[in-house]
């Protein structure tokens, strides 16, 4: 199937071609025609499945024949859990808008930065991408109106609720007009998401991207036994052994992320820490440099990394294991996205070995466990071969 089969305008098809999208991902092939028909939609899809384009393209098409608002009443609202995801959705929207016959103004708003510049730019915005807390702040200051919204998107609904935004979301829903199109995407369908789905959606089209398309089966996984004191030196050896242009390293705490990034930088490896204690400006700059290749290594905590979307990220390293098997799959799923090849390496101390076995059992896939002390010898053997 081609994008031209989905009912999109020629200007959007031009933007799709410019963005090097060759053919629609499964979620896009199913969602775009349904959303063009103004159906409510429930999309169960993991991160990296192409869901942002699946809803942004039909939204742009719907807005195109309409007049831009001359006030601060927003017609389209996209609610997201993190500032990084807000920025990412805004970038996708901007890219797909570039060939349209009229300017469709979109904007991302989020906390952690001054609210005044955001308030000043809201006039005439047609697509607002917002985190719940900052959205409520702006509404409370009468900086925007949401009573005329005709399209609501709740992206990564499970994360929005898991991060404690349930009351904020319920408050926002109370302020919206009764008649509107509702679009909800979630990676999982737990009880809270189920309740929200029942409340929000009316006769929705349900689309589920099956996990096998995005499971660890697509990712080359390895693990190395390593002592706690040798973990840092081995990490540096590992990074220096390959020609990976981008490496995402996961640490379980802000302190560890800072320490790992500092040690790597001290040893000549271009690395930056990425976590919630960084200012928004620092996080935006770090992510931009990582995406462009100016920074080779990003050392991130789980929560901060949820907004990172890089289509061809070659390597993910678990410097420390996450607490849950679900978080492990989510981490390594940052590579091998949407059918692309990827590699994931975990560093396992003796204390983590039992937990790693639990993760593998839950994941349904056993990972090759190697000895870090044999790593150098293996490299020499392969070079001689």
ABEGO torsion letter per residue (X at the ends): XBAAAAGBBAAAAAAAAAAGBABBBAAAAAAAAAAAAGBBBBBBBBBGAGAAAAAAAAAAAAAAABBBBABABBABBBBBABAAAAAAAAAAAAAAAAABABBBBBBBBBBGBBAAAAAAAABGBABBBBBAAAAAAAAAAGABBAAABABBBBBGAAAAAAAGAAAAAAAAAAABBABBBBBBBBABBBAAAAAAAAAABBGBBBBBBBAAAABAAABBBBBBBBBAAAAAAAAAAAAAABABABBBBBBABAAAAAAAAAAAAAAGBBBBBBBAABBAAAAAAAAAAAAAGABABBBBBAAAAAABBBABBABBBBABBBABAAAAAAAAAABGBGGBBBBBBBBBBAAAAAAAAAAAAAAGBBBBBBBAAAAAAAAAAAAAX
